[in-house]
C-alpha cells in the first residue's frame, strides 16, 4: 500500500486500512450471528465492535492530523482515477 515518500504517512495509511478491514470483518460476522439468533454471542461481539470503532476513529484522527501538519499527499492510484 505504501505510495508516499513519507514513512509515517505510509504507516498511518496502513493502520487506517487495517482498522477498516477489521471493522468490515467484524460487522459481517455480527450480521451473520444476529441472523442466526445467537444473541449472547451477538452482544459479546458488539463490545468488540465498539472497541474496533474506537481504534478506527483514533487511526483516522492521527492520519488526518499528520496530513494536516506535514501536507503529505498520496500518489494517485491510476486504477481509481477517471479517464477523461
Biotite code that builds the C-alpha atoms (Angstrom):
import biotite.structure as struc

atoms = struc.array([
    struc.Atom([0.000, 0.000, 0.000], chain_id="A", res_id=1, res_name="UNK", atom_name="CA", element="C"),
    struc.Atom([2.844, 2.498, 0.562], chain_id="A", res_id=2, res_name="UNK", atom_name="CA", element="C"),
    struc.Atom([2.719, 5.164, -2.129], chain_id="A", res_id=3, res_name="UNK", atom_name="CA", element="C"),
    struc.Atom([4.219, 8.232, -0.499], chain_id="A", res_id=4, res_name="UNK", atom_name="CA", element="C"),
    struc.Atom([7.717, 9.448, 0.317], chain_id="A", res_id=5, res_name="UNK", atom_name="CA", element="C"),
    struc.Atom([6.811, 9.867, 3.997], chain_id="A", res_id=6, res_name="UNK", atom_name="CA", element="C"),
    struc.Atom([7.230, 6.702, 6.096], chain_id="A", res_id=7, res_name="UNK", atom_name="CA", element="C"),
    struc.Atom([4.879, 7.999, 8.809], chain_id="A", res_id=8, res_name="UNK", atom_name="CA", element="C"),
    struc.Atom([2.178, 8.714, 6.234], chain_id="A", res_id=9, res_name="UNK", atom_name="CA", element="C"),
    struc.Atom([2.566, 5.183, 4.889], chain_id="A", res_id=10, res_name="UNK", atom_name="CA", element="C"),
    struc.Atom([2.415, 3.689, 8.395], chain_id="A", res_id=11, res_name="UNK", atom_name="CA", element="C"),
    struc.Atom([-0.731, 5.641, 9.298], chain_id="A", res_id=12, res_name="UNK", atom_name="CA", element="C"),
    struc.Atom([-2.355, 4.827, 5.961], chain_id="A", res_id=13, res_name="UNK", atom_name="CA", element="C"),
    struc.Atom([-1.706, 1.126, 6.542], chain_id="A", res_id=14, res_name="UNK", atom_name="CA", element="C"),
    struc.Atom([-3.133, 1.385, 10.060], chain_id="A", res_id=15, res_name="UNK", atom_name="CA", element="C"),
    struc.Atom([-6.346, 3.000, 8.772], chain_id="A", res_id=16, res_name="UNK", atom_name="CA", element="C"),
    struc.Atom([-6.659, 0.318, 6.094], chain_id="A", res_id=17, res_name="UNK", atom_name="CA", element="C"),
    struc.Atom([-6.207, -2.475, 8.638], chain_id="A", res_id=18, res_name="UNK", atom_name="CA", element="C"),
    struc.Atom([-8.732, -0.944, 11.039], chain_id="A", res_id=19, res_name="UNK", atom_name="CA", element="C"),
    struc.Atom([-11.327, -0.512, 8.299], chain_id="A", res_id=20, res_name="UNK", atom_name="CA", element="C"),
    struc.Atom([-10.764, -4.102, 7.166], chain_id="A", res_id=21, res_name="UNK", atom_name="CA", element="C"),
    struc.Atom([-11.228, -5.340, 10.726], chain_id="A", res_id=22, res_name="UNK", atom_name="CA", element="C"),
    struc.Atom([-14.472, -3.372, 11.016], chain_id="A", res_id=23, res_name="UNK", atom_name="CA", element="C"),
    struc.Atom([-15.719, -4.916, 7.806], chain_id="A", res_id=24, res_name="UNK", atom_name="CA", element="C"),
    struc.Atom([-14.948, -8.414, 9.061], chain_id="A", res_id=25, res_name="UNK", atom_name="CA", element="C"),
    struc.Atom([-16.481, -7.832, 12.493], chain_id="A", res_id=26, res_name="UNK", atom_name="CA", element="C"),
    struc.Atom([-19.605, -6.233, 11.043], chain_id="A", res_id=27, res_name="UNK", atom_name="CA", element="C"),
    struc.Atom([-20.089, -9.099, 8.582], chain_id="A", res_id=28, res_name="UNK", atom_name="CA", element="C"),
    struc.Atom([-19.641, -11.628, 11.382], chain_id="A", res_id=29, res_name="UNK", atom_name="CA", element="C"),
    struc.Atom([-22.007, -9.733, 13.652], chain_id="A", res_id=30, res_name="UNK", atom_name="CA", element="C"),
    struc.Atom([-24.685, -9.733, 10.950], chain_id="A", res_id=31, res_name="UNK", atom_name="CA", element="C"),
    struc.Atom([-24.299, -13.488, 10.471], chain_id="A", res_id=32, res_name="UNK", atom_name="CA", element="C"),
    struc.Atom([-24.533, -14.069, 14.221], chain_id="A", res_id=33, res_name="UNK", atom_name="CA", element="C"),
    struc.Atom([-27.561, -11.803, 14.513], chain_id="A", res_id=34, res_name="UNK", atom_name="CA", element="C"),
    struc.Atom([-29.321, -13.656, 11.720], chain_id="A", res_id=35, res_name="UNK", atom_name="CA", element="C"),
    struc.Atom([-28.561, -16.951, 13.453], chain_id="A", res_id=36, res_name="UNK", atom_name="CA", element="C"),
    struc.Atom([-30.350, -15.565, 16.535], chain_id="A", res_id=37, res_name="UNK", atom_name="CA", element="C"),
    struc.Atom([-27.378, -16.247, 18.810], chain_id="A", res_id=38, res_name="UNK", atom_name="CA", element="C"),
    struc.Atom([-27.995, -13.115, 20.856], chain_id="A", res_id=39, res_name="UNK", atom_name="CA", element="C"),
    struc.Atom([-25.445, -13.845, 23.608], chain_id="A", res_id=40, res_name="UNK", atom_name="CA", element="C"),
    struc.Atom([-22.639, -14.138, 21.069], chain_id="A", res_id=41, res_name="UNK", atom_name="CA", element="C"),
    struc.Atom([-24.055, -11.133, 19.217], chain_id="A", res_id=42, res_name="UNK", atom_name="CA", element="C"),
    struc.Atom([-23.793, -8.979, 22.339], chain_id="A", res_id=43, res_name="UNK", atom_name="CA", element="C"),
    struc.Atom([-20.234, -10.147, 23.104], chain_id="A", res_id=44, res_name="UNK", atom_name="CA", element="C"),
    struc.Atom([-19.190, -9.302, 19.567], chain_id="A", res_id=45, res_name="UNK", atom_name="CA", element="C"),
    struc.Atom([-20.921, -5.933, 19.852], chain_id="A", res_id=46, res_name="UNK", atom_name="CA", element="C"),
    struc.Atom([-18.484, -4.967, 22.623], chain_id="A", res_id=47, res_name="UNK", atom_name="CA", element="C"),
    struc.Atom([-15.553, -5.963, 20.408], chain_id="A", res_id=48, res_name="UNK", atom_name="CA", element="C"),
    struc.Atom([-17.022, -3.963, 17.543], chain_id="A", res_id=49, res_name="UNK", atom_name="CA", element="C"),
    struc.Atom([-17.315, -0.880, 19.758], chain_id="A", res_id=50, res_name="UNK", atom_name="CA", element="C"),
    struc.Atom([-13.619, -1.145, 20.613], chain_id="A", res_id=51, res_name="UNK", atom_name="CA", element="C"),
    struc.Atom([-12.743, -1.566, 16.933], chain_id="A", res_id=52, res_name="UNK", atom_name="CA", element="C"),
    struc.Atom([-14.721, 1.563, 16.047], chain_id="A", res_id=53, res_name="UNK", atom_name="CA", element="C"),
    struc.Atom([-12.693, 3.463, 18.645], chain_id="A", res_id=54, res_name="UNK", atom_name="CA", element="C"),
    struc.Atom([-9.449, 2.184, 17.115], chain_id="A", res_id=55, res_name="UNK", atom_name="CA", element="C"),
    struc.Atom([-10.656, 3.223, 13.669], chain_id="A", res_id=56, res_name="UNK", atom_name="CA", element="C"),
    struc.Atom([-11.533, 6.715, 14.895], chain_id="A", res_id=57, res_name="UNK", atom_name="CA", element="C"),
    struc.Atom([-8.136, 7.146, 16.549], chain_id="A", res_id=58, res_name="UNK", atom_name="CA", element="C"),
    struc.Atom([-6.237, 5.934, 13.491], chain_id="A", res_id=59, res_name="UNK", atom_name="CA", element="C"),
    struc.Atom([-8.179, 8.208, 11.134], chain_id="A", res_id=60, res_name="UNK", atom_name="CA", element="C"),
    struc.Atom([-7.655, 11.130, 13.503], chain_id="A", res_id=61, res_name="UNK", atom_name="CA", element="C"),
    struc.Atom([-3.909, 10.508, 13.603], chain_id="A", res_id=62, res_name="UNK", atom_name="CA", element="C"),
    struc.Atom([-3.807, 10.151, 9.815], chain_id="A", res_id=63, res_name="UNK", atom_name="CA", element="C"),
    struc.Atom([-5.723, 13.399, 9.262], chain_id="A", res_id=64, res_name="UNK", atom_name="CA", element="C"),
    struc.Atom([-3.561, 15.277, 11.772], chain_id="A", res_id=65, res_name="UNK", atom_name="CA", element="C"),
    struc.Atom([-0.372, 14.046, 10.120], chain_id="A", res_id=66, res_name="UNK", atom_name="CA", element="C"),
    struc.Atom([-1.591, 15.082, 6.665], chain_id="A", res_id=67, res_name="UNK", atom_name="CA", element="C"),
    struc.Atom([-2.596, 18.499, 8.010], chain_id="A", res_id=68, res_name="UNK", atom_name="CA", element="C"),
    struc.Atom([0.728, 19.094, 9.772], chain_id="A", res_id=69, res_name="UNK", atom_name="CA", element="C"),
    struc.Atom([3.002, 17.789, 7.041], chain_id="A", res_id=70, res_name="UNK", atom_name="CA", element="C"),
    struc.Atom([0.921, 18.360, 3.897], chain_id="A", res_id=71, res_name="UNK", atom_name="CA", element="C"),
    struc.Atom([1.576, 14.779, 2.824], chain_id="A", res_id=72, res_name="UNK", atom_name="CA", element="C"),
    struc.Atom([-0.324, 13.713, -0.231], chain_id="A", res_id=73, res_name="UNK", atom_name="CA", element="C"),
    struc.Atom([-0.824, 10.255, -1.673], chain_id="A", res_id=74, res_name="UNK", atom_name="CA", element="C"),
    struc.Atom([0.423, 9.327, -5.085], chain_id="A", res_id=75, res_name="UNK", atom_name="CA", element="C"),
    struc.Atom([-2.763, 8.808, -7.139], chain_id="A", res_id=76, res_name="UNK", atom_name="CA", element="C"),
    struc.Atom([-3.681, 5.192, -7.802], chain_id="A", res_id=77, res_name="UNK", atom_name="CA", element="C"),
    struc.Atom([-4.287, 5.006, -11.535], chain_id="A", res_id=78, res_name="UNK", atom_name="CA", element="C"),
    struc.Atom([-6.889, 2.259, -11.230], chain_id="A", res_id=79, res_name="UNK", atom_name="CA", element="C"),
    struc.Atom([-9.154, 4.682, -9.324], chain_id="A", res_id=80, res_name="UNK", atom_name="CA", element="C"),
    struc.Atom([-8.684, 7.772, -11.475], chain_id="A", res_id=81, res_name="UNK", atom_name="CA", element="C"),
    struc.Atom([-11.217, 8.507, -14.164], chain_id="A", res_id=82, res_name="UNK", atom_name="CA", element="C"),
    struc.Atom([-10.101, 8.898, -17.736], chain_id="A", res_id=83, res_name="UNK", atom_name="CA", element="C"),
    struc.Atom([-11.457, 11.979, -19.454], chain_id="A", res_id=84, res_name="UNK", atom_name="CA", element="C"),
])
